[in-house]
Amino acid sequence: EGYYEGCAFAILGEGFAGAAAPRASAREAVHDLLVCCGGTDPQRLTGRALQAMAHGLPGAAQVHVVIGPGVEDRAGIREATARMAMRPRLYEDVQDLSSLMAACDLAVSSGGTTMMELCCVGTPAVVIAQTDAEARFASWFDAQGAIRYLGGSEAVDERAIREAIAELWAQPVTRQRMADRGRRLIDGRGAERTASVLLRALAEKQRGSPISHLSSRRADAHHS
């Protein structure tokens, strides 16, 4: 017995296997900025990101805010966005998250599946970890140049978020490099590969053969 692991087996939300094609190059200015901090956002990072933007952004942009299905502070987020002069757009029941992510030039995100989904569509992200596991994960993606990791939620304040947004806002070449590296790491086919492994294992078991193809295998690169 053994296991498969790594980016090639990352299981994302519905719609990411056929994610939108990347832009030819990053836009010089950020036109659309996404705030998407996972399905539950236990550390309330969405509100913190909105506070960081409340005094303005480096330029004119539409802010898109996704409220996950398990987020408890929905009322607080609605109130915060209503007070903002830039009038962010709120999304509470997103049917096509991959297209929304792909349409944005920059994102603020937590460090779990949402981060990988942003990598998949080529949207560079400022990432804050909500758990120790996310911290380890995000640190690795940052080392690959795919995201900008700021640290754990307890250590990141509004100023750090605001400064990271401003820095990437002014660096389209860096944003493009992050997008390219993210897409190389996560191609959205993790569920397909996982299903293939399971089906092969089931077929071998039904034939009474040893499950010989399973072994301890790390897959940081793509496998077909």
Secondary structure, DSSP 8 states (H G I E B T S, - for coil): ---EESGGG----TT-TT-----SS--SS--EEEEE--SS-TT-HHHHHHHHHTT--SS--EEEEE--TT-S-HHHHHHHHHH-TT--EEESS-S-HHHHHHH-SEEEEESSHHHHHHHHHT--EEEEESSHHHHHHHHHHHHTTSSEEEEETTT--HHHHHHHHHHHHT-HHHHHHHHHHHHHH--S-HHHHHHHHHHHHHHHHHHT---TT---EE-SS---
